Amino acid sequence: MSAHIDLNGKVSIVTGAGRGLGQAYAVALAAAGSAVVVNDIDADAAAETVRTVTEAGGRAVAVVAPVGEAEVADALVASAVDTFGRLDVLVTNAGVLRDGVLWKMSDDAFDLVTRTHLRGTFTCARAAAIRFREQGDGGRIVVVGSPAGQHGNFGQTNYAAAKAGIVAFARTWAMELARAQVTVNAIIPTAWTQMTATIPIYAPLVDAVEAGEALPRQVRQAHAIGMPEDSASLVVFLAADASAEVTGQAIGIGGDKMSLYSHPVEVATAFHEGGWSPELIAENWSTTMAPMTQQYGISLPELDLPDPAPKAS
Ligand SMILES: NC(=O)c1ccc[n+]([C@@H]2O[C@H](COP(=O)([O-])OP(=O)(O)OC[C@H]3O[C@@H](n4cnc5c(N)ncnc54)[C@H](O)[C@@H]3O)[C@@H](O)[C@H]2O)c1
């Protein structure tokens, strides 16, 4: 029988917890016993998550502010400490998309996405790390990557870069915070939310999901798309004592699937005494490196879904 996960006495912050995955993380952490600071820029959405938690008997408080700058990160940690007495878990989930191909991407679209994801994760984690080191009894940081960051994705210069950077944060902070017994892991979630519902291949499923039907098994397994609650279990595990030895990892979770990502490794090596000239590289490329050149971009198996019903005009 597996051990019961109990987060009683713990205090968590979840950014972007007003809807989607963040809301599921906050609700699941609270259901396991943690008090939760619910952050979002949308006040109504944050209040709704707080209501859901408290009506189920949990403890939660809302902090309505955009993550990105240090002041907001400090306010989140202060809210955890002032309201619930301490901080144990930080989940940096808040996110936005502003897609566009490189040659059409505006500075504003780049800055908003990197400020929210990359700078938001950095500032919140720094504030949490300071608090964890002061408390002296460990802590948990769960940061959020994406398949786009792991593989690259068409039209997502800003998002893919931010998400790849966030996984690099986890590897770096796992080293820096090991002595303080703070674990740092990146999760790579995939779930049906307002973000995924706009992806054209899933259009045939929108009406069924809105009617409360379960996602087809093929979608839950081949594409690892489930509901946000499916991904929340990993966050609860990473917040718990049971994951004390898990750090520096990038872990995929969605639908019926859980996976562990490799970190980048050298897949081909060649040596030439005295170094490599461009001519030598050209001469040797086809035998040394070409057989191992890497696939890039997200590649998913085709789904056998019904054609989308034509929308009434
Ligand atoms: N849905 C997926 O399949 C998927 C896949 C990979 C990664 N992710 C990541 O998971 C996270 C949550 O995604 P989701 O699908 O639930 O998105 P969502 O759009 O449903 O929810 C994101 C929430 O973040 C809030 N938010 C936006 N900017 C904010 C800011 N500056 N400060 C505080 N809150 C802010 C929004 O108001 C919203 O409530 C994101 O980091 C996203 O990139 C999601």
The ligand as an SDF file (V2000), in Angstrom:
LIG
                    3D

 44 48  0  0  0  0  0  0  0  0999 V2000
   -2.1860   23.7980  -20.5240 N   0  0  0  0  0  0  0  0  0  0  0  0
   -1.1270   23.1220  -20.9540 C   0  0  0  0  0  0  0  0  0  0  0  0
   -1.2500   22.0770  -21.6250 O   0  0  0  0  0  0  0  0  0  0  0  0
    0.2600   23.5860  -20.6060 C   0  0  0  0  0  0  0  0  0  0  0  0
    1.3510   22.9560  -21.2440 C   0  0  0  0  0  0  0  0  0  0  0  0
    2.6320   23.3270  -20.8870 C   0  0  0  0  0  0  0  0  0  0  0  0
    2.8280   24.3130  -19.9340 C   0  0  0  0  0  0  0  0  0  0  0  0
    1.7630   24.9350  -19.3530 N   0  0  0  0  0  0  0  0  0  0  0  0
    2.0400   25.9680  -18.3690 C   0  0  0  0  0  0  0  0  0  0  0  0
    1.2540   25.7820  -17.2070 O   0  0  0  0  0  0  0  0  0  0  0  0
    0.9400   27.0580  -16.6380 C   0  0  0  0  0  0  0  0  0  0  0  0
   -0.5650   27.2190  -16.5120 C   0  0  0  0  0  0  0  0  0  0  0  0
   -1.1480   27.0700  -17.7800 O   0  0  0  0  0  0  0  0  0  0  0  0
   -2.7340   27.0000  -18.0040 P   0  0  0  0  0  0  0  0  0  0  0  0
   -2.9280   26.2130  -19.2350 O   0  0  0  0  0  0  0  0  0  0  0  0
   -3.4000   26.6170  -16.7400 O   0  0  0  0  0  0  0  0  0  0  0  0
   -3.0200   28.5410  -18.3390 O   0  0  0  0  0  0  0  0  0  0  0  0
   -4.3100   29.4530  -18.0420 P   0  0  0  0  0  0  0  0  0  0  0  0
   -4.2330   30.5550  -19.0340 O   0  0  0  0  0  0  0  0  0  0  0  0
   -5.5460   28.6280  -17.9740 O   0  0  0  0  0  0  0  0  0  0  0  0
   -4.0110   30.0240  -16.5910 O   0  0  0  0  0  0  0  0  0  0  0  0
   -2.9400   30.8960  -16.3500 C   0  0  0  0  0  0  0  0  0  0  0  0
   -3.3050   31.8030  -15.1710 C   0  0  0  0  0  0  0  0  0  0  0  0
   -2.1940   32.6870  -14.9440 O   0  0  0  0  0  0  0  0  0  0  0  0
   -2.7080   33.9850  -14.6950 C   0  0  0  0  0  0  0  0  0  0  0  0
   -1.6680   34.9740  -15.0000 N   0  0  0  0  0  0  0  0  0  0  0  0
   -1.2630   35.4340  -16.2030 C   0  0  0  0  0  0  0  0  0  0  0  0
   -0.2810   36.3330  -16.0520 N   0  0  0  0  0  0  0  0  0  0  0  0
   -0.0610   36.4440  -14.7170 C   0  0  0  0  0  0  0  0  0  0  0  0
    0.8330   37.2120  -13.9240 C   0  0  0  0  0  0  0  0  0  0  0  0
    1.7410   38.0450  -14.4620 N   0  0  0  0  0  0  0  0  0  0  0  0
    0.7870   37.0900  -12.5660 N   0  0  0  0  0  0  0  0  0  0  0  0
   -0.1040   36.2540  -11.9880 C   0  0  0  0  0  0  0  0  0  0  0  0
   -0.9750   35.4920  -12.6950 N   0  0  0  0  0  0  0  0  0  0  0  0
   -0.9480   35.6030  -14.0310 C   0  0  0  0  0  0  0  0  0  0  0  0
   -3.9270   34.0990  -15.5930 C   0  0  0  0  0  0  0  0  0  0  0  0
   -4.8120   35.1250  -15.1550 O   0  0  0  0  0  0  0  0  0  0  0  0
   -4.5220   32.6900  -15.4600 C   0  0  0  0  0  0  0  0  0  0  0  0
   -5.4570   32.6020  -14.3980 O   0  0  0  0  0  0  0  0  0  0  0  0
    1.6050   28.0970  -17.5330 C   0  0  0  0  0  0  0  0  0  0  0  0
    2.8870   28.4160  -17.0240 O   0  0  0  0  0  0  0  0  0  0  0  0
    1.7210   27.3600  -18.8530 C   0  0  0  0  0  0  0  0  0  0  0  0
    2.7210   27.9030  -19.6610 O   0  0  0  0  0  0  0  0  0  0  0  0
    0.4770   24.5940  -19.6720 C   0  0  0  0  0  0  0  0  0  0  0  0
  1  2  1  0
  2  3  2  0
  2  4  1  0
  4  5  1  0
  4 44  2  0
  5  6  2  0
  6  7  1  0
  7  8  2  0
  8  9  1  0
  8 44  1  0
  9 10  1  0
  9 42  1  0
 10 11  1  0
 11 12  1  0
 11 40  1  0
 12 13  1  0
 13 14  1  0
 14 15  2  0
 14 16  1  0
 14 17  1  0
 17 18  1  0
 18 19  2  0
 18 20  1  0
 18 21  1  0
 21 22  1  0
 22 23  1  0
 23 24  1  0
 23 38  1  0
 24 25  1  0
 25 26  1  0
 25 36  1  0
 26 27  1  0
 26 35  1  0
 27 28  2  0
 28 29  1  0
 29 30  1  0
 29 35  2  0
 30 31  1  0
 30 32  2  0
 32 33  1  0
 33 34  2  0
 34 35  1  0
 36 37  1  0
 36 38  1  0
 38 39  1  0
 40 41  1  0
 40 42  1  0
 42 43  1  0
M  CHG  2   8   1  16  -1
M  END
$$$$
